[in-house]
Amino acid sequence: MLDIFFPFAGGIGLFLVGMMLLSDGLVAFAGGTLGRALVRFTGTPYKAFVSGALVTALAQSSTATTVTLIGFVSAGLITFSQAIGVVIGASLGNTATGWIVAELGLKVNLGFYTLPLIGIGAMLKLLAPGRGAALGMSLAGFGLMFLGLNTLQDGMRGLSAVASLADLPDGGYSARIVALLIGLAMTAILQSSSAAIATTLTALHTAAINFEQAAALVVGASIGTTLTGALAAIGGNIYAKRTALAYILFNSVAGLIAIVLLPVFLFLLDLAGRYLGLQPGATSLAAFHTLFIAVGALLFLPFTSRFGQLVERILPDRGDSMTQRLDQSLLAIPAVALEASQRALEQVTGRLLDFYSHLLSSGASASQNGGLAQAGQSLERTYDFVSRIQLPPDDARLGAQRIAQLHSIDHLLRFHGRLHDLAQAGIDFSDPDYAWAIENSREMLALARQGLAEKDLAPRLEQLELDAVTLAALSRQVRHDLLQDMASPSASPATSLRKTDAYRWMERTGHHIWRVCHYLSQGRLANGKEPVRQENPG
């Protein structure tokens, strides 16, 4: 019995380790290229679909694609509708592993011929610097994957002599559902649909199961692969949960279609065997996997928008809109985490600017005061999030981006405090004495809000600085004049002091608006350029 169990368990283990090393090595070797490709080539659902399929096929892991995608959606780098196209593409790209196993792993004794790759890869991993080590890890993983397949075949041949799934009821929907559930359970246990599919292909190749049962097992593995994405979304924000739900729904619906229409798919495969030379067995099973996912994609892609609306209705947005993108899982991806915090800071800034605008126009209502308090809480949460991002020690760009965000948080906290003081002071800004200061402040507000809306504050910084400096100079002059006038018998000291305080608050508020915009502009890192250093970091 041990002669059967040991090769079976060891083969699965070697294949899993090989897949992990191959996937991690390829992602590290690409240096972020795969992730940037996801962000860049997802303009339409169809482009997103192609990007998801290619990235998954290259990375040899739908889990890597979907977990990374969840992070990107959480940070706002990709919209939810684009993410739907990517997850559908990831499902199709995941079928590439089956083709590799069916065409190479089961037909050629690659486990023997790839042994040198394991040795070469290990040496590169130990001795080569940087991307060379990542390439070595990929080579070693590739070799281990096929060595595991060979070992798994030996174990499967012994297992088929003792117990066979072919003994289960065959030819009905109940048998297909049982096989589907077994495939789902295998994927859940192995935490890899590729390993479950490789095991199924090997079982079919060694005649341990028949083709119909193998097809149902593959469907189960396809549905089971969504579990990792679901686990990654637990505790995540609403965008992460929606992405995971869309992935689960697509694979489940495509899988159920495959089970219901299995006779049709088998007929099509039989035709392909007759007229296109498609070989029966493992190759046909890989073709079946690709075919039913492709059918699902054809049904879903034209209705991506409606599908997205359905998912949004199932999982409505009830969280804090300013900080709901600050998913703790993003902390493991510093660049994405900083993008999420950047967007949160921009939203908090917009909320504070709106409050100041209402305050200057007609005063703040109770609901607006509540919004100010909520903005303060969001700011505290954002500060906590930014402070916990662990940056690579040699990445100056990310370090400069976080420093800029911390500076903007500092000014936002003080800006929030000034607004709170102004709201509590109950100043009547309809007084003509404040007209020039209000006009100046409104111009700053308009510039800042326009820059935030366009995500391009840089062209407005010079005018914002000029307005802030002008407001400060005039405010100091007016305060000086008011204090001088207090010597007059008709002057009211209380009124004069209240006005000098109001001018001082408006002066400092204008300064904070300028500096917040300055540091948010630095933090945006437009087009991947280094943030501009400025000699006056007040």
C-alpha positions in Angstrom: 0.0 0.0 0.0 2.9 2.3 0.8 4.2 1.7 -2.7 1.0 3.2 -4.0 0.5 6.1 -1.5 4.1 7.4 -1.4 4.5 8.0 -5.1 1.0 9.4 -5.4 1.5 11.9 -2.5 5.0 12.7 -3.5 4.1 13.3 -7.1 1.4 15.7 -6.1 3.8 17.4 -3.8 6.5 17.8 -6.3 4.1 19.1 -8.9 2.7 21.7 -6.4 6.2 22.8 -5.4 7.2 23.0 -9.0 4.1 25.1 -9.9 4.8 27.5 -7.0 8.4 27.9 -7.9 7.6 28.4 -11.6 4.9 30.9 -10.9 6.8 32.9 -8.3 9.9 32.8 -10.4 8.2 34.1 -13.5 6.4 36.9 -11.7 9.7 37.9 -10.0 11.7 37.7 -13.3 9.1 39.8 -15.1 9.9 42.6 -12.6 6.3 43.8 -12.4 5.8 43.7 -16.1 2.8 41.3 -15.9 1.1 43.5 -13.3 1.7 46.6 -15.4 0.3 44.8 -18.4 -2.9 44.1 -16.5 -3.2 47.8 -15.7 -2.3 49.1 -19.1 -4.3 46.7 -21.4 -7.7 46.6 -19.8 -9.4 49.5 -21.5 -12.4 47.4 -22.7 -13.9 44.1 -21.4 -12.4 42.3 -24.5 -8.9 43.8 -23.9 -9.2 42.9 -20.2 -10.1 39.4 -21.2 -7.1 39.0 -23.5 -4.8 40.5 -20.9 -6.1 38.2 -18.2 -5.7 35.1 -20.4 -2.1 36.0 -21.5 -0.9 37.0 -18.0 -2.3 33.8 -16.5 -0.9 31.6 -19.2 2.6 33.2 -18.8 2.5 33.2 -15.0 1.0 29.6 -15.0 -1.3 30.5 -12.1 -4.8 31.9 -12.2 -4.5 32.4 -8.4 -1.5 34.7 -8.9 -3.5 36.7 -11.4 -6.7 36.9 -9.4 -5.0 37.8 -6.1 -3.0 40.5 -7.8 -6.1 41.7 -9.6 -8.0 41.9 -6.3 -5.3 44.2 -5.0 -5.4 46.4 -8.2 -9.2 46.7 -8.0 -9.0 47.5 -4.3 -6.5 50.3 -5.0 -8.6 51.7 -7.9 -6.0 50.9 -10.5 -8.5 48.8 -12.4 -12.3 49.4 -12.4 -14.6 46.6 -11.4 -16.0 46.2 -14.9 -12.4 45.8 -16.3 -11.7 43.3 -13.5 -14.6 41.1 -14.8 -13.0 40.8 -18.2 -9.7 39.9 -16.5 -11.1 37.1 -14.3 -12.9 35.6 -17.3 -9.6 35.7 -19.2 -7.7 34.2 -16.2 -10.1 31.3 -16.3 -9.3 30.7 -20.0 -5.5 31.2 -19.4 -5.6 28.6 -16.6 -6.4 26.0 -19.2 -2.9 26.3 -20.6 -1.5 24.1 -17.9 -3.7 21.2 -19.0 -2.3 21.5 -22.6 1.3 21.5 -21.3 0.6 18.4 -19.2 -1.3 16.6 -21.9 1.1 17.3 -24.8 4.4 17.1 -23.0 4.2 15.8 -19.5 2.3 12.6 -20.3 3.8 11.8 -23.7 7.4 12.4 -23.1 9.4 11.4 -20.0 10.3 15.0 -19.4 10.9 14.2 -15.7 14.2 12.6 -16.7 15.2 15.2 -19.2 14.4 18.2 -17.0 16.5 16.9 -14.1 19.4 19.1 -15.3 17.1 22.1 -15.2 16.5 21.5 -11.5 20.3 21.5 -10.8 20.9 24.6 -13.0 18.0 26.4 -11.5 19.1 25.7 -8.0 22.6 27.0 -8.7 21.3 30.2 -10.3 19.0 30.7 -7.3 21.9 30.4 -4.9 24.6 32.2 -6.9 23.0 34.6 -9.4 22.0 38.1 -8.4 18.6 39.8 -8.9 16.5 38.5 -11.9 19.0 35.7 -12.5 18.0 34.1 -9.2 14.3 34.5 -10.2 15.1 32.8 -13.5 16.8 30.0 -11.7 13.7 29.5 -9.5 11.5 29.2 -12.6 13.8 26.6 -14.2 13.9 24.5 -11.0 10.1 24.8 -10.8 9.7 23.7 -14.4 11.8 20.7 -13.8 10.2 19.7 -10.5 6.7 20.0 -12.1 7.5 17.4 -14.7 9.4 15.2 -12.3 6.3 15.3 -10.1 4.1 14.3 -13.1 6.2 11.2 -13.7 6.1 10.2 -10.0 2.4 10.8 -10.0 1.9 8.5 -13.0 3.6 5.7 -11.2 1.4 6.2 -8.1 -1.7 6.5 -10.2 -1.1 3.2 -12.0 -0.9 1.4 -8.7 -3.9 3.3 -7.3 -6.0 2.3 -10.3 -5.4 -1.3 -9.5 -6.8 -0.9 -6.0 -9.6 1.7 -6.4 -11.1 3.3 -9.4 -13.5 6.2 -9.9 -14.7 4.2 -12.9 -16.6 2.0 -10.4 -18.9 4.9 -9.6 -22.3 5.3 -11.3 -21.7 6.4 -14.9 -23.8 8.1 -17.5 -26.1 10.2 -15.5 -26.2 13.7 -14.0 -25.9 12.3 -10.5 -22.5 10.6 -11.4 -21.3 13.9 -13.0 -22.2 15.9 -9.9 -20.4 13.4 -7.7 -17.3 13.7 -9.8 -17.6 17.5 -10.0 -17.7 17.6 -6.1 -14.7 15.4 -6.0 -12.8 17.7 -8.3 -13.8 20.7 -6.3 -12.7 19.0 -3.1 -9.3 18.0 -4.7 -8.7 21.6 -5.6 -9.7 22.9 -2.2 -7.3 20.4 -0.5 -4.4 20.9 -2.9 -5.1 24.7 -3.2 -4.3 24.4 -6.9 -6.6 23.7 -9.8 -3.5 23.0 -11.9 -2.5 20.1 -9.6 -6.1 18.8 -9.5 -6.3 18.9 -13.3 -2.8 17.3 -13.7 -4.0 14.5 -11.4 -7.1 14.1 -13.4 -5.2 14.0 -16.7 -2.8 11.4 -15.3 -5.7 9.3 -14.0 -7.3 9.4 -17.5 -4.0 8.6 -19.1 -3.5 5.5 -16.9 -7.1 4.5 -17.5 -8.0 4.9 -13.8 -11.2 6.8 -14.9 -13.2 7.2 -18.0 -13.4 10.4 -20.1 -16.9 11.5 -18.9 -15.8 11.3 -15.2 -12.5 13.1 -16.0 -14.5 15.9 -17.7 -16.7 16.3 -14.6 -13.6 16.3 -12.4 -12.1 19.1 -14.5 -15.2 21.1 -14.2 -15.1 20.7 -10.4 -11.4 21.8 -10.4 -12.3 24.9 -12.5 -15.0 25.9 -9.9 -12.7 25.0 -7.0 -9.9 27.3 -8.2 -12.1 30.3 -7.2 -11.8 29.4 -3.6 -8.4 30.9 -3.3 -9.7 34.2 -4.6 -12.6 34.0 -2.2 -10.2 33.5 0.7 -8.0 36.4 -0.4 -11.2 38.6 -0.4 -12.2 37.7 3.2 -11.7 40.8 5.3 -11.0 42.8 2.2 -12.9 45.9 0.9 -16.1 45.8 -1.2 -14.2 45.9 -4.4 -12.1 42.8 -3.5 -15.3 40.9 -2.5 -17.1 41.9 -5.7 -14.1 40.7 -7.8 -14.0 37.4 -6.0 -17.8 36.9 -6.3 -17.6 37.7 -10.1 -14.9 35.0 -10.4 -16.9 32.4 -8.5 -20.1 33.2 -10.4 -18.5 33.0 -13.9 -16.6 29.7 -13.2 -19.7 28.2 -11.5 -22.1 29.1 -14.4 -19.6 28.0 -17.0 -19.0 24.7 -15.1 -22.8 24.0 -14.8 -23.3 24.7 -18.5 -20.5 22.2 -19.2 -22.1 19.5 -17.0 -25.6 20.0 -18.4 -24.4 20.1 -22.0 -21.6 17.5 -21.6 -23.1 15.2 -24.3 -22.9 18.2 -26.7 -19.3 18.9 -25.8 -18.4 15.2 -26.2 -20.0 15.2 -29.7 -18.0 18.2 -30.7 -14.8 16.6 -29.4 -15.6 13.5 -31.4 -16.0 15.6 -34.5 -12.7 17.3 -33.8 -11.1 13.9 -33.5 -12.5 12.8 -36.8 -11.9 15.8 -39.0 -9.2 17.8 -37.1 -7.0 15.0 -35.8 -7.6 15.8 -32.2 -6.2 12.9 -30.2 -8.4 11.1 -27.7 -7.5 10.9 -24.0 -5.7 13.7 -22.2 -5.4 16.0 -25.2 -9.2 15.8 -25.7 -9.7 16.5 -22.0 -7.5 19.6 -22.2 -9.5 20.7 -25.3 -12.7 20.2 -23.3 -11.5 22.4 -20.5 -10.6 25.2 -22.9 -13.9 24.7 -24.9 -16.3 25.1 -22.0 -14.5 28.1 -20.5 -14.5 29.7 -24.0 -18.2 29.1 -24.3 -18.7 30.7 -20.9 -16.6 33.7 -22.0 -18.7 34.1 -25.2 -21.8 34.2 -23.2 -20.6 36.6 -20.5 -18.4 39.1 -22.3 -21.1 40.9 -24.3 -23.0 41.4 -21.0 -20.1 42.5 -18.8 -21.8 45.7 -17.7 -25.0 44.0 -16.7 -23.1 41.2 -14.9 -21.2 43.9 -13.0 -24.5 45.5 -12.0 -25.8 42.2 -10.8 -22.7 41.7 -8.6 -23.0 45.2 -7.2 -26.6 44.6 -6.3 -25.7 41.4 -4.5 -22.9 43.2 -2.6 -23.9 46.9 -2.3 -21.5 49.5 -1.1 -22.1 50.5 2.6 -18.6 51.5 3.7 -16.7 54.7 4.1 -16.2 55.9 0.5 -13.0 57.7 1.4 -11.1 54.8 2.9 -12.9 51.7 1.5 -10.0 51.1 -0.9 -7.5 50.7 2.0 -7.5 46.9 2.0 -5.0 45.5 4.5 -4.0 42.8 1.9 -2.5 45.6 -0.2 0.2 46.2 2.4 2.1 43.3 0.8 2.3 45.2 -2.5 3.8 48.6 -1.6 3.3 50.3 -5.0 -0.4 49.3 -5.0 -0.8 50.2 -1.3 0.6 53.7 -1.9 -1.7 54.2 -4.9 -4.7 53.3 -2.7 -3.6 55.7 0.1 -3.0 58.4 -2.6 -6.6 58.1 -3.8 -7.9 58.1 -0.2 -6.0 61.3 0.6 -7.3 62.9 -2.6 -10.9 62.0 -1.6 -10.4 63.3 2.0 -9.0 66.5 0.5 -12.0 66.9 -1.7 -14.3 66.4 1.2 -12.5 69.1 3.3 -12.5 71.5 0.4 -16.3 71.0 -0.1 -16.8 71.7 3.6 -14.7 74.9 3.5 -16.7 76.1 0.4 -20.0 75.6 2.3 -18.6 77.3 5.3 -17.6 80.5 3.3 -21.0 80.5 1.5 -23.7 79.9 4.1 -22.1 78.2 7.1 -22.0 74.5 8.0 -25.1 72.5 8.7 -25.3 69.7 11.2 -24.9 67.0 8.5 -21.9 68.9 7.1 -20.3 69.0 10.5 -20.9 65.3 10.7 -19.1 64.9 7.4 -16.2 66.9 8.7 -15.9 64.5 11.7 -16.1 61.5 9.3 -13.3 63.1 7.2 -11.2 63.4 10.3 -11.7 59.7 11.1 -10.9 58.7 7.5 -7.7 60.8 7.7 -6.6 59.0 10.8 -7.3 55.6 9.2 -5.3 56.6 6.1 -2.4 57.7 8.3 -2.4 54.4 10.1 -2.5 52.6 6.7 0.4 54.6 5.2 2.6 54.2 8.3 2.3 50.4 8.1 3.4 50.0 4.4 6.7 48.2 4.4 8.8 49.6 1.5 11.8 47.9 -0.2 14.9 49.6 1.2 16.4 50.3 -2.2 13.3 51.8 -3.9 13.8 55.6 -3.7 10.7 56.4 -5.7 8.3 54.6 -3.4 10.1 56.1 -0.4 9.7 59.6 -1.8 6.0 58.9 -2.6 5.3 57.9 1.0 7.2 60.9 2.4 5.0 63.2 0.2 1.9 61.4 1.5 3.0 61.9 5.1 3.6 65.6 4.5 0.1 65.9 2.9 -1.4 64.1 5.9 0.3 66.5 8.3 -1.2 69.5 6.5 -4.6 67.8 6.1 -4.7 67.2 9.9 -4.0 70.9 10.5 -6.4 71.9 7.7 -9.1 69.8 9.4 -8.4 71.5 12.7 -8.6 75.0 11.2 -12.0 74.1 9.6 -13.3 72.8 12.9 -12.2 76.0 14.7 -13.8 78.1 12.0 -17.1 76.2 12.2 -17.2 76.5 16.0 -16.4 80.2 15.9 -19.7 81.1 14.1 -18.1 83.8 12.0 -20.5 85.8 9.7 -18.6 85.7 6.4 -21.3 87.8 4.8 -19.6 90.8 6.5 -18.1 93.0 3.7 -14.8 93.2 5.5 -14.2 89.5 4.6 -15.0 89.9 0.9 -11.5 90.1 -0.5 -10.3 87.2 1.6 -13.3 85.1 0.6 -12.7 85.8 -3.1 -9.1 84.8 -2.8 -10.0 81.6 -0.9 -12.7 80.6 -3.4 -10.2 81.0 -6.2 -7.8 78.6 -4.4 -10.7 76.2 -3.8 -11.7 76.2 -7.4 -8.1 75.5 -8.5 -7.6 72.7 -6.0 -10.9 71.0 -6.8 -10.3 71.2 -10.5 -6.8 69.7 -10.1 -8.2 66.9 -8.0 -10.9 66.1 -10.4 -8.3 65.9 -13.3 -5.7 64.1 -11.1 -3.3 66.8 -12.2 -2.5 69.4 -9.6 0.9 70.4 -10.9 -0.1 73.1 -13.4 -2.1 74.9 -10.7 0.6 74.9 -7.9 2.2 78.2 -9.0 -1.2 80.1 -8.9 -2.1 78.4 -5.6 1.2 79.5 -4.1 0.7 83.0 -5.3 -2.9 83.1 -3.9 -1.7 81.7 -0.5 1.2 84.3 -0.3 -1.1 87.1 -1.3 -3.7 86.0 1.3 -1.1 85.9 4.0 0.4 89.3 3.2 -3.0 91.1 3.0 -4.2 89.2 6.1 -1.2 90.4 8.1 -1.8 94.0 6.9 -5.5 94.0 7.8 -4.8 92.5 11.2 -2.2 95.2 11.8 -4.7 97.9 10.8 -7.5 96.4 13.0 -5.2 96.4 16.0 -4.1 100.0 15.3 -7.8 101.0 15.1 -8.5 99.6 18.5 -7.0 102.8 20.0 -10.0 104.6 18.6 -12.8 105.2 21.3 -15.5 104.0 18.8 -13.7 100.7 18.1 -15.0 97.4 19.7 -12.0 95.4 20.9 -14.0 92.2 20.9 -15.1 92.6 17.3 -11.6 93.5 16.2 -10.0 90.5 17.9 -12.6 88.2 16.5 -11.9 89.5 13.0 -8.1 89.3 13.4 -8.6 85.6 14.5 -10.8 85.0 11.4 -8.2 86.4 9.1 -5.5 84.4 10.8 -7.5 81.2 10.3 -8.2 82.0 6.7 -4.5 82.8 6.1 -3.4 79.5 7.6 -6.1 77.6 5.9 -5.0 79.0 2.5 -1.4 77.9 3.3 -2.5 74.4 4.1 -4.6 74.1 0.8 -1.5 75.1 -1.2 0.8 72.7 0.7 -1.6 69.8 0.6 -1.9 70.2 -3.2 1.9 70.5 -3.5 2.5 67.2 -1.7 -0.4 65.4 -3.3 1.1 66.4 -6.7 4.4 64.9 -5.6 2.7 61.7 -4.4 0.9 61.1 -7.7 4.1 60.1 -9.6 2.5 60.8 -12.9 3.9 58.7 -15.8 6.3 57.0 -13.5 8.5 60.1 -13.0 10.3 60.9 -9.8 8.4 63.5 -7.6 9.7 67.0 -7.9 11.7 68.1 -4.9 11.0 71.6 -3.7 13.2 73.7 -1.4 10.4 75.1 0.7 8.8 72.1 2.5 6.7 74.1 4.9 
